[in-house]
Amino acid sequence: MEKEENPLVIIQQTIPYLKEVLDQTPEMLPVLKKAGVVDSGGAGFIILLEGIDKELSQLAVNGISLSSLLRIGRTTRKLLRKRLSELRKSPFAPLILNIDFSRIQNSRLVETLQSARNLLGNIHLNHNNGKTVNREKLIDELQEIDDSWNPEIKNKYCTEFVLESDVITSKDQLKEKIAHYGDSLIIINSNNKYKVHIHTNKPNDLFDDVSKFGSLLFTKVDDMKKQHRNFLSEDVLDYERDKSVFCIVSGKGFADILKNLGADDILCYGKNKPSVNQLVKGLNNLKAKNIIAASDDSDILMALKYAASLCKSNVYIVESDNPISLVSMLMNISKDYDINTIFDEAMNSIHNIPFCGIARSSRNVTTENGAPVNKNDYFTVYKKKIILANKNLDELLFDTVRQLSTEGSLITLYKGADMKKENSFIERLRNKFPDRDFEEYFGGQYKYSYYITFE
């Protein structure tokens, strides 16, 4: 067998095998099988290799390097600017005429270069076949392509905002205060309003800083590296909306609840955590320029962040870790605002609803106060601490409501997948606590038998 020397090929050939082994890790370690997960270290290593593969693959587009494609575009643009007599003598024209378009994946570039080749071919052959090609339009198109393909972007966020301020008295004063944030700074002012364009790596810090001088009437942030990657991709995404909300949850009941509260799409993953590819597909399917993404499990966060780097939208990740946070988020955000305001609202609202979770113990543990929790006992988790335990679920529910109901008068129960066929506790709770209002919904979550909120 011939030894492979190309590291990119080695990585590409290794990844499928590693994925097969990763899928077998629950059978190798009983603790993984019991938890229903694969080995996290192995999954992380594969994600690392996939990232290396993705970046190295971008250096060559189906055999033609990115640098070569850039040179082809620039050379073609220069040729189109020449006079007719110079074009006929140019030694570069035959090179453009013989480009192998099957080796270029980007359809926009292929279409532009084909038009340029038709024009150069007709000039070279001294006729135009009765067709007219707008030379200036092709030059502009190639220039735009060249501008889009900038692999050396130092400040990745194209940022715009409108500041209304009675403190700032001139463009120069504002420039002095914010110029250090990046480059390509343009400021236009009318009376006490300043419209600003700047490329920066810290748009949120910039917004926080300038808001000290007045009111931000408008903000807009575009990830130029994301746009660059989208443009280079074979399947360029045509955005159909400006912003969307994407939620990832395990329970079908919560998926329906979040959809009704305004989520644009839900990835309901059930017992098995979603893969990076599933997350990328879900994000891209929205066809939104900006996406607020949130999950009900912190274990998904790493995969979601990696998926965000691979998808074609600007993704703002809300670092939530339970479905109640997603409910709270959707109840408190409005899509009428710009994406940065929505993201700030989302981050500020995920802890607005007090809640606890009730689950069944898979091993012997203790409560926060040191009381024993035996295997198969039910226990209550509040603010990430075990506060109560009981082998009888009815008694634990009553004790939990009695202890936590001071947090609110409306108490809502969300039944987990293991409680779907159980009789409702609502009537017994209403009889026990007549001064409280109770509601019950099917959440379908797998981690907890119940989530209980107090509002």
C-alpha positions, 0 to 999 in steps of 0.5 A, spaced: 500 500 500 502 506 497 504 511 503 500 517 503 504 524 504 499 529 504 497 531 511 490 534 508 488 527 505 491 523 511 486 527 516 480 527 511 481 519 510 482 518 518 475 522 520 470 517 518 474 512 521 475 516 528 467 517 527 466 510 527 470 509 533 467 514 537 460 511 536 462 505 539 465 508 545 459 507 549 460 500 549 467 500 551 466 504 557 459 502 561 459 509 564 458 512 557 453 507 556 449 509 562 449 516 561 447 515 554 453 519 551 460 518 547 467 520 549 467 527 550 475 527 549 474 523 542 468 528 540 473 534 541 479 531 538 474 529 531 471 537 532 479 539 532 480 535 526 474 537 522 476 544 523 483 543 520 480 540 514 475 545 513 481 551 514 486 547 509 480 545 504 479 553 503 486 554 501 484 550 495 478 550 491 477 544 487 484 544 485 485 551 484 488 555 490 485 561 492 491 565 491 491 563 484 483 565 483 485 572 486 490 573 481 486 570 475 480 575 477 485 581 478 489 579 471 482 579 467 480 585 470 486 589 468 485 586 461 478 588 460 481 595 462 486 595 456 485 598 449 482 593 443 489 593 440 493 592 447 488 586 448 490 583 441 497 583 443 496 581 450 500 574 452 495 573 458 489 573 454 490 566 452 491 564 459 484 566 461 481 563 454 483 556 457 481 556 464 478 550 466 471 552 470 470 545 472 475 546 478 472 553 480 466 551 485 463 558 486 458 559 481 458 567 481 466 567 479 465 562 474 459 566 471 463 572 471 469 569 468 465 566 463 463 572 460 470 575 461 472 569 456 467 570 451 468 578 451 476 576 450 475 571 445 471 575 441 476 580 441 482 576 440 478 573 434 476 579 431 469 579 431 463 579 437 458 574 434 453 579 434 453 579 442 454 585 446 458 584 453 458 590 458 466 591 459 465 596 465 460 591 468 464 585 468 470 590 471 466 592 477 463 585 478 471 582 478 473 588 483 467 586 488 469 579 488 476 581 489 474 586 495 470 580 498 476 575 498 480 578 503 483 573 507 487 578 511 481 581 515 484 584 521 478 587 524 472 582 522 466 586 524 463 591 519 460 596 524 455 601 524 451 605 529 447 612 529 449 616 536 444 622 538 449 626 543 449 633 546 456 631 549 459 630 543 460 637 539 464 635 533 466 629 528 473 630 530 471 629 537 468 623 536 473 620 532 478 621 537 474 617 542 473 611 538 478 611 532 482 606 537 477 601 536 479 599 529 479 602 522 475 604 515 472 609 520 467 614 517 463 619 521 457 623 518 453 628 522 447 632 522 446 637 528 447 632 534 446 625 530 452 622 528 452 616 523 458 612 524 461 606 520 468 602 522 471 595 522 472 593 529 473 586 533 470 589 539 463 592 537 459 591 543 465 594 547 464 600 542 457 600 543 458 600 551 463 606 550 459 611 545 452 610 549 456 614 555 455 620 550 448 619 548 443 614 545 444 609 540 438 610 535 441 604 531 446 599 531 448 594 525 454 589 525 456 584 520 461 579 520 466 580 514 469 573 515 463 570 515 461 573 509 467 572 506 467 564 507 459 564 505 462 567 498 467 562 497 463 556 499 460 552 493 453 553 496 452 560 497 446 562 501 441 567 499 438 570 506 431 570 506 430 574 512 434 579 517 434 575 523 431 569 526 431 565 533 433 558 533 432 553 539 435 546 541 431 542 546 431 535 548 423 535 549 418 535 544 413 538 549 418 544 550 419 544 542 412 546 541 412 551 547 418 555 544 415 555 537 408 558 540 412 563 543 416 565 537 422 561 535 423 561 528 425 554 528 427 548 533 432 542 533 429 537 538 434 532 539 431 527 544 436 523 548 442 524 543 446 530 543 445 533 536 452 533 532 455 539 529 453 537 522 446 537 525 447 544 528 450 547 522 444 544 517 439 547 522 442 554 522 443 554 515 436 552 513 433 558 517 437 562 511 437 568 516 443 573 516 443 574 523 441 568 528 440 568 536 441 561 538 440 558 545 440 550 547 437 547 553 444 544 555 450 546 557 454 540 554 451 542 547 455 549 547 461 547 545 458 544 539 454 550 537 460 554 538 463 550 532 457 550 528 456 557 528 463 558 526 461 553 520 455 556 518 453 562 513 450 566 518 452 571 524 450 567 530 449 570 537 449 564 542 445 565 548 449 561 553 443 558 557 443 551 560 435 549 561 429 549 557 426 554 562 431 559 560 429 559 553 422 560 555 424 566 559 428 569 553 422 568 548 417 571 553 422 578 553 425 579 547 422 583 541 424 582 533 422 589 532 429 591 534 436 590 531 440 584 533 445 587 538 439 589 542 435 583 541 441 579 544 442 583 550 435 582 551 436 575 551 442 574 555 439 579 560 432 575 561 434 568 561 434 568 569 428 571 570 423 565 571 425 562 578 425 554 577 427 547 580 428 541 577 426 534 580 430 528 577 431 521 580 438 519 583 442 514 579 447 513 585 448 515 592 449 522 593 447 528 599 443 534 599 446 541 600 445 540 607 448 533 608 442 529 608 443 522 604 440 521 597 440 514 596 440 511 589 433 511 585 430 516 590 427 523 587 431 529 589 430 537 587 435 541 584 434 549 585 440 554 583 444 548 581 444 545 588 440 539 591 436 542 596 431 536 598 430 528 597 425 523 598 423 516 595 416 518 594 415 523 589 408 526 591 411 527 598 417 531 594 413 535 590 409 537 596 415 539 600 418 542 594 412 547 593 412 548 600 419 551 600 419 554 594 412 557 593 414 564 596 418 565 589 411 566 586 403 565 586 403 562 579 406 555 579 407 551 573 409 544 572 413 541 566 412 533 565 418 530 563 418 524 558 418 519 564 412 522 567 408 522 560 403 517 562 403 518 570 397 521 573 397 529 574 399 532 580 395 538 579 389 537 583 392 534 589 397 540 589 391 545 588 387 541 594 394 542 598 395 549 596 389 553 595 392 560 595 396 558 589 395 557 582 397 551 578 398 549 571 401 543 568 404 542 561 408 536 557 415 538 556 418 531 554 425 533 557 429 527 559 434 530 564 428 531 569 422 528 571 419 535 572 421 542 571 417 547 576 417 554 575 414 560 580 412 566 578 
